[in-house]
Amino acid sequence: MALRVTFVAAAGSSSVLAERFEDDRPLDRAGWDEVQRAVPDLLPLAAADLRYCSPAPRSRATGEGLGYAPLVQLALRDCDMGRWRGMTLGEAMAREPGAVDAWLADPRATPHGGESLLDFIRRLGGWLDTRPLEDGCGAVAVAEPSVIRAALVYVLKAPPATYWSIDVRSLSTIGVAGRPGRWSLCLDGVSAQPLRA
């Protein structure tokens, strides 16, 4: 038995350079327009047996805008960034350069008082490993790009530093298939493929 999970990256509300840690901003007009342009390609994913989203406003709005009626999953929330929540990387660097350097260098570090990168990756892996498994079941999960990057590191059993080398673009899709502890990356044009594993 295997489960197929298609991740959909939430639509953006700002340029990549202005992204904030644990961004709670809703979709702006450009984000809504982006969702509407993506509906023809991504609407077929609404046929998934299971439809999820992160609790972030952009993820919820993206899932609703795409017609998924997703169930909010707290485990799909962004990394807990402690006192850096709401800051850009540049703002955190200006205030605490040594702490940011430590956080970027060590996946176990929590200089911000929040969650380590390693714990974030493990949390996403735990979410994947506890999805209901029915033969041929398919799921779609709308989440922030950072969440999808962490899930991919887990799926690939890659070193945590790999997280920094994965670029997940707004409204992009990526599929994974498998069962607890045994996942594979699927690069097959998931938005055009059926959701059955």
C-alpha positions in Angstrom: 0.0 0.0 0.0 1.2 3.5 -0.8 -0.1 7.0 -0.4 0.5 9.8 -2.9 0.7 13.3 -1.5 0.9 16.3 -3.9 2.2 19.4 -2.2 1.0 22.7 -3.6 3.0 25.8 -2.6 0.8 28.6 -1.3 0.5 31.7 -3.5 2.7 34.6 -2.5 1.9 38.0 -1.1 5.2 39.7 -1.7 8.5 39.3 -3.4 10.9 36.6 -2.2 13.2 39.3 -0.8 10.4 40.6 1.5 9.4 37.2 2.9 9.0 37.1 6.6 9.4 34.3 9.1 6.0 32.7 10.0 4.3 35.2 7.7 0.6 35.7 8.8 -0.2 38.2 6.0 -3.3 37.3 3.9 -3.1 37.0 0.1 -2.9 40.4 -1.5 -4.4 41.2 -4.9 -1.4 39.8 -6.8 -1.7 36.6 -4.8 -5.4 36.2 -5.6 -4.7 36.9 -9.3 -2.0 34.2 -9.2 -4.4 31.7 -7.7 -7.1 32.4 -10.3 -4.6 31.9 -13.2 -3.6 28.6 -11.7 -7.1 27.2 -11.2 -7.3 25.5 -14.6 -4.1 23.6 -14.0 -4.5 22.8 -10.3 -8.3 22.3 -9.9 -8.0 18.6 -10.8 -6.2 18.0 -7.6 -9.5 18.8 -5.8 -10.4 15.2 -6.6 -7.9 14.0 -4.0 -9.3 11.6 -1.3 -7.7 13.8 1.4 -7.2 17.6 1.1 -5.1 19.5 3.7 -3.6 22.9 4.2 -1.3 24.6 6.7 -2.9 27.1 9.2 -1.1 30.0 7.5 -3.6 32.5 6.0 -2.0 32.3 2.5 -2.2 28.5 2.5 -5.8 28.4 3.6 -6.8 31.1 1.1 -4.9 29.3 -1.7 -6.5 26.0 -0.9 -10.0 27.6 -0.8 -9.3 29.6 -4.0 -8.3 26.4 -5.8 -11.5 24.7 -4.8 -10.0 22.1 -2.4 -12.0 22.9 0.8 -8.9 21.7 2.7 -8.7 20.6 6.3 -6.2 22.7 8.4 -3.3 20.6 9.8 -1.3 22.3 12.6 1.6 20.0 11.8 1.9 21.7 8.4 2.6 25.1 10.1 5.8 27.0 9.3 8.9 26.6 11.5 8.5 28.2 14.9 10.9 31.1 14.7 10.5 32.4 18.2 11.4 36.0 18.6 12.3 36.3 14.9 8.6 35.7 14.0 7.5 38.4 11.5 11.0 39.5 10.6 12.8 39.2 7.3 16.1 37.3 7.3 17.8 40.7 6.8 16.1 42.2 9.8 17.1 39.3 12.0 20.7 39.5 10.7 20.8 43.2 11.5 19.7 42.6 15.1 21.5 39.3 15.8 24.1 38.5 13.2 25.9 35.9 15.3 22.6 34.1 16.2 21.6 34.0 12.5 25.0 32.6 11.5 24.6 29.9 14.2 21.1 29.1 13.1 22.2 28.8 9.4 25.2 26.6 10.3 23.7 24.2 12.8 20.4 22.4 12.1 20.0 21.8 15.9 20.4 25.5 16.8 17.6 27.5 18.3 19.1 30.9 18.9 15.7 32.5 18.2 14.0 30.6 21.0 11.8 28.6 18.6 12.1 25.3 16.7 15.4 24.0 15.2 15.6 23.2 11.5 16.1 19.5 12.4 12.9 19.4 14.6 11.0 21.2 11.8 12.0 18.5 9.3 11.2 15.8 11.8 7.7 17.3 12.4 6.9 17.3 8.7 8.2 13.7 8.4 6.0 12.7 11.3 3.0 14.3 9.6 3.7 12.3 6.4 4.2 9.1 8.3 0.9 9.4 10.1 -1.3 10.0 7.0 -4.1 7.4 6.6 -2.9 4.6 4.3 -5.4 3.1 1.9 -4.4 1.4 -1.2 -4.2 4.0 -4.0 -5.2 6.8 -1.8 -4.3 10.3 -2.9 -3.9 13.6 -0.9 -3.2 17.2 -1.7 -1.5 19.5 0.9 -1.3 23.3 0.4 1.6 24.7 2.5 4.1 27.5 2.7 7.3 26.8 0.6 9.4 26.3 3.7 7.1 23.5 4.8 7.4 21.8 1.5 11.2 22.1 1.6 11.3 20.5 5.0 9.1 17.6 3.8 11.3 17.1 0.8 14.4 16.9 3.0 12.7 14.2 5.0 11.4 12.2 2.0 14.9 12.2 0.4 16.6 11.4 3.7 19.0 14.2 2.8 21.2 16.1 5.3 19.4 19.0 6.9 21.6 21.5 5.1 19.9 20.4 1.9 16.9 22.5 3.0 18.8 25.7 2.0 19.3 24.4 -1.5 15.7 23.7 -2.4 13.7 26.4 -4.2 9.9 26.0 -4.0 8.1 28.6 -6.1 4.6 29.9 -5.4 1.9 27.5 -6.7 4.4 24.9 -7.8 3.5 21.2 -7.2 5.6 18.3 -6.1 4.5 14.8 -5.4 5.7 12.2 -3.0 4.6 8.6 -2.7 5.1 5.9 -0.2 4.3 4.8 3.3 5.8 5.5 6.8 9.6 5.8 6.6 9.7 4.9 2.9 8.9 7.8 0.6 9.9 8.6 -2.9 9.9 11.9 -4.8 7.7 11.9 -7.9 8.7 14.2 -10.8 5.9 13.5 -13.3 3.9 16.6 -13.8 1.6 16.0 -10.8 -1.0 18.6 -11.7 -1.8 16.7 -14.9 -1.7 13.2 -13.4 -4.3 11.2 -11.5 -3.9 11.2 -7.8 -3.8 7.4 -7.5 -0.5 5.9 -6.4 
